[in-house]
Amino acid sequence: MMLTVDISMYPLHDNYKDPIRWLIKRLDGYAGVTRVTNSLSTQVSGEFDVVMQMLSTEMKAAYEQFGKAIFVCKFLEGEFDLQRRT
């Protein structure tokens, strides 16, 4: 089963851009996961178990690295064309 997730990270720091860039770079390290980032959020798509494990691992790593942050995620079952423009 495929999964698409829209993720927004809101670090509770004055320097909020560095943790977001750090997370995006780490998301690129996962084989089989497609990532697209725009000015509002990041979307990832891949096999359900891979994407969920990735989110668990990377959210925990972000908390350990930077402390408090808010993550807002929207989940869509299936593979969504992240490159499609409307």
Secondary structure, DSSP 8 states (H G I E B T S, - for coil): -EEEEEEEEEESSSS-HHHHHHHHHHHTT-TT-EEEE-SS-EEEEEEHHHHHHHHHHHHHHHHHHH--EEEEEEEEES---TT---
